[in-house]
Amino acid sequence: MAVAASPPVLGALAHDLRWAIVSLLVPGDLRTGEIVARTGQAPSLVSYHLARLRDAGLVSVRRSTADGRDSYHALDLDAIADAVYGMAGQIHPGLLAEAGIRAARQAGPPARILFICSGNSSRSPMAEGWLNHLGDGQVTARSAGISPGSLHPLAVAAMAEHGVDISGHRPARLSEFADESFTRVITLCDRAKENCGELPTEAAAAHWSIPNPAQAHPPDLDAFRATARELQTRIRYLLPTLAGTVGR
């Protein structure tokens, strides 16, 4: 009997530091220096293992829009899901069904999430719209900006293509939520992450490094469509991690 080859994802994840890096990136995106600080490992070693994870298609990297000398690393959750589900199915098809049953049993208080970007005109209202839409009333999402601007009409148009209406959104300043409590606060742009100051109390903070679609010149609906797709993917994976919710 021929010995079957092990799934490639096992080789990518079967190292303590690579596993630690993946675990750190689950809540949100991190700069190389942040990963170095949290793992306590040498920068060269962290960079080597980040490269291994990128080569395996499990991690992507984006240049910071706040400081172009730095970069943010993000998990490709769809790629990891495909690899893990494929591996589980190879071991025993019942593992997938059992995982779904256990996820459905999770319960807890409704979650409150705050999304923050610079202007609260595109990314954060789109994220708010997605989470309220996909959360089926079990999650409350709000959004705010460091320096609020006007809601971008192309953000409204891109979300409308998915049946999500954000046309009634009123851009808000972050300070309006200073006295409110949230389960999680998520910054969506690099400038907001570095300039949001004190976050609302009792919240776990995370960062998603997402390019600003409004910076396309001339204005480009496809840029907003790409942002809508990325936010939908991230929020699909966020939902199962929130107490009292089950993602679709």
C-alpha positions in Angstrom: 0.0 0.0 0.0 1.4 3.4 -1.0 1.8 6.0 1.7 -0.3 9.1 1.0 1.5 12.4 1.1 0.6 14.7 3.9 -1.3 17.9 3.0 1.1 20.8 2.2 -0.6 23.0 4.9 0.7 20.7 7.6 4.3 21.6 6.5 3.5 25.3 6.5 1.9 25.3 10.0 3.9 22.5 11.7 6.4 24.9 13.2 6.0 26.6 16.6 6.8 30.1 15.4 4.8 29.9 12.2 1.8 28.6 14.2 2.3 31.5 16.7 2.4 34.1 13.8 -0.8 32.7 12.3 -2.5 32.8 15.8 -1.4 36.4 16.2 -2.9 37.4 12.8 -6.3 35.8 13.5 -7.8 39.0 15.1 -6.3 41.4 12.5 -3.3 42.6 10.6 0.1 43.3 12.2 3.3 45.0 11.2 6.6 43.0 11.3 7.7 44.9 14.4 4.5 44.0 16.2 5.0 40.3 15.5 8.6 40.5 16.6 7.5 42.2 19.9 4.8 39.7 20.6 6.8 36.6 19.8 10.0 37.8 21.4 11.9 36.3 18.4 14.7 37.9 16.3 13.4 40.1 13.4 15.4 38.0 10.8 13.8 34.8 12.1 10.3 36.3 12.0 10.8 37.6 8.5 12.0 34.2 7.3 8.9 32.4 8.7 6.6 35.2 7.3 8.1 34.5 3.9 7.4 30.8 4.3 3.8 31.5 5.1 3.5 33.9 2.1 5.1 31.2 -0.2 2.4 28.8 1.1 -0.3 31.3 0.2 -1.5 31.6 3.8 -0.4 35.2 4.5 -0.3 38.3 2.3 1.5 41.6 2.8 0.6 45.3 2.1 2.7 48.4 2.3 1.4 50.7 5.1 -0.4 53.8 3.9 0.6 55.6 7.0 4.3 54.8 6.9 5.5 53.5 3.6 8.6 52.1 5.2 6.5 49.5 7.0 4.1 46.7 6.0 1.1 44.9 7.4 0.7 41.1 7.2 -2.7 39.5 6.9 -4.1 36.0 6.9 -5.7 34.7 3.7 -8.6 33.1 5.6 -10.2 31.6 2.6 -6.9 29.8 1.7 -6.5 28.5 5.2 -10.2 27.4 5.3 -9.8 25.5 2.1 -6.7 23.8 3.3 -8.0 22.9 6.7 -11.3 21.6 5.5 -9.6 19.6 2.8 -7.3 18.1 5.4 -10.2 17.3 7.8 -12.1 15.7 5.0 -9.1 13.5 4.1 -8.9 12.3 7.7 -12.7 11.7 8.1 -15.7 13.4 6.5 -17.5 13.4 9.8 -15.1 15.9 11.3 -16.6 18.7 9.2 -20.1 17.9 10.3 -19.0 17.7 14.0 -17.2 21.1 13.7 -20.4 22.7 12.4 -22.5 21.2 15.3 -20.1 22.5 17.9 -20.0 26.0 16.4 -23.9 26.1 16.4 -23.9 25.3 20.1 -21.9 28.5 21.0 -23.9 31.0 22.9 -23.3 34.3 24.7 -24.4 37.9 24.9 -24.9 40.0 21.7 -21.7 41.6 20.5 -21.1 45.3 19.8 -18.5 46.2 17.2 -17.1 49.6 16.3 -15.3 50.1 13.0 -12.9 53.1 12.6 -11.3 54.7 9.5 -10.1 58.2 8.8 -13.2 59.7 7.2 -16.0 57.3 8.0 -17.0 57.8 4.4 -16.2 54.5 2.7 -14.5 51.6 4.5 -16.0 51.8 8.0 -19.7 52.4 6.9 -19.3 49.5 4.4 -18.0 47.2 7.2 -20.8 48.4 9.5 -23.3 47.6 6.8 -21.9 44.2 6.1 -21.8 43.1 9.8 -25.3 44.3 10.5 -26.5 42.5 7.4 -24.8 39.2 8.0 -25.3 39.3 11.8 -29.0 38.7 11.5 -29.8 41.1 14.4 -27.4 39.2 16.7 -24.7 41.8 16.4 -24.7 45.6 16.6 -22.2 47.3 14.4 -21.3 51.0 14.4 -18.7 53.1 12.7 -16.7 56.3 13.2 -13.9 58.4 11.7 -11.0 60.4 13.0 -12.0 63.3 10.7 -15.5 62.5 9.3 -16.3 63.4 5.8 -19.3 62.8 3.5 -20.5 59.3 2.7 -19.1 58.3 -0.7 -21.7 57.6 -3.3 -19.6 54.8 -4.8 -19.5 53.0 -1.4 -23.3 53.1 -1.4 -23.4 51.8 -5.0 -20.9 48.9 -4.3 -22.9 47.8 -1.3 -26.2 48.1 -3.1 -25.0 45.5 -5.6 -25.0 43.0 -2.6 -28.4 44.1 -1.4 -27.0 46.1 1.5 -28.3 49.6 1.8 -26.0 52.1 3.6 -27.4 55.2 2.0 -28.8 56.4 5.4 -25.4 56.3 7.1 -24.4 59.5 9.0 -20.6 60.0 9.3 -19.7 60.2 13.0 -16.6 61.3 14.9 -14.8 58.8 17.1 -15.2 60.9 20.1 -19.0 60.4 20.0 -18.5 56.9 21.2 -16.0 57.6 23.9 -18.4 56.6 26.7 -19.8 53.5 25.0 -18.7 50.0 25.5 -17.9 47.6 22.6 -16.9 44.0 22.4 -14.3 44.8 19.7 -12.9 47.9 18.0 -11.5 47.4 14.5 -9.5 50.0 12.7 -9.6 49.7 8.9 -6.9 52.0 7.7 -3.3 52.4 8.8 -3.6 56.2 9.5 -6.6 55.5 11.8 -4.7 52.8 13.7 -1.9 55.2 14.5 -4.1 58.3 15.2 -7.2 57.1 16.9 -5.9 57.8 20.4 -7.8 56.3 23.3 -10.3 53.6 22.2 -13.7 53.0 23.8 -13.3 51.1 27.0 -13.6 47.3 27.5 -13.0 46.6 23.8 -10.5 44.2 22.3 -8.7 46.0 19.5 -7.8 44.7 16.1 -6.6 46.2 12.8 -7.5 45.4 9.2 -5.2 47.1 6.7 -7.5 47.9 3.8 -6.6 50.3 1.0 -8.9 53.4 0.7 -11.0 52.9 -2.5 -11.7 56.7 -2.6 -8.0 57.3 -3.5 -8.6 55.9 -7.0 -8.3 58.7 -9.6 -10.6 59.1 -11.4 -13.3 57.6 -9.0 -13.5 53.9 -9.8 -16.5 51.8 -8.8 -14.4 48.7 -9.2 -12.1 49.8 -6.4 -15.2 50.0 -4.1 -16.4 46.6 -5.3 -13.0 45.1 -4.3 -13.3 46.7 -0.9 -16.8 45.4 -0.5 -15.6 41.9 -1.3 -12.7 42.0 1.1 -14.8 43.3 3.9 -17.4 40.6 3.2 -14.8 37.9 3.5 -13.3 39.3 6.7 -16.6 39.7 8.3 -17.7 36.2 7.4 -14.8 35.0 9.4 -15.3 37.5 12.2 -18.8 36.4 13.0 -18.1 33.0 14.4 -15.6 34.5 16.8 -18.1 36.8 18.4 -20.1 35.5 21.4 -23.7 34.6 20.6 -23.3 34.7 16.8 -22.9 32.1 14.1 -21.6 33.1 10.7 -23.3 32.2 7.5 
